[in-house]
Amino acid sequence: MCQNRMEIYEKEQYTMKKQLSEVLDLLKEHAGVKPASEAQSHTIPSPKSVGHKFSEARSACYLLDWSGEIVAEGHWSSSDPNIMVHGIPLGTKFMRVWVDVAKAPSVYLFRPNHEMLTMGEAIGSTVAWPAEKVIARVYFNDIRMIV
């Protein structure tokens, strides 16, 4: 009986995640934001660094894990696919992000390296994070106000 309940909960969770994804896509469409599958990362203007040229509101972001949970707060640094992050080119589907606060310090990085393995170890450094899992804090707060 427990196994049956677990299957029901898993199906409900899947359905709810799918519905949430559809709602977020509609909100993005309404706001004029292209889905990650249509947007190309090299079309996003890429600063040389996170310096004083960008306000906190414009570069501040959340890093999400594969399930959509916020695992860190940081600042967007670059989307240039040729920029190096810990000796490896960033690539087209990643963003370089400074990690300011680890909300889930034990979460593994998408691209660990010889210097760091977890989010907690990445505080104060840059990491390569999937572009579809980086969301601007301003945009995220707008969505929360709508929902």
RABEL-V164431 format. One record per pair of residues at least 6 apart in sequence whose C-alpha atoms are under 6 Angstrom apart, sorted by sequence separation. I is the first residue (numbers start at 1). J is the second residue. If there is no record, write none. Layout:
I	J
I	J
This chain:
64	70
83	89
84	90
63	70
64	71
82	89
83	90
63	71
109	117
63	72
81	90
108	117
109	118
62	72
81	91
108	118
62	73
81	92
107	118
61	73
106	118
107	119
61	74
60	74
61	75
105	119
60	75
105	120
59	75
79	95
59	76
78	95
102	119
78	96
102	120
77	96
77	97
76	97
75	97
75	98
100	123
74	98
99	123
100	124
74	99
99	124
74	100
99	125
50	77
73	100
98	125
49	77
73	101
98	126
72	101
97	126
72	102
97	127
72	103
96	127
46	78
71	103
96	128
46	79
71	104
95	128
94	128
95	129
94	129
94	130
95	131
93	130
94	131
41	79
42	80
93	131
41	92
64	133
63	133
63	134
62	134
62	135
61	135
61	136
60	136
61	137
60	137
36	132
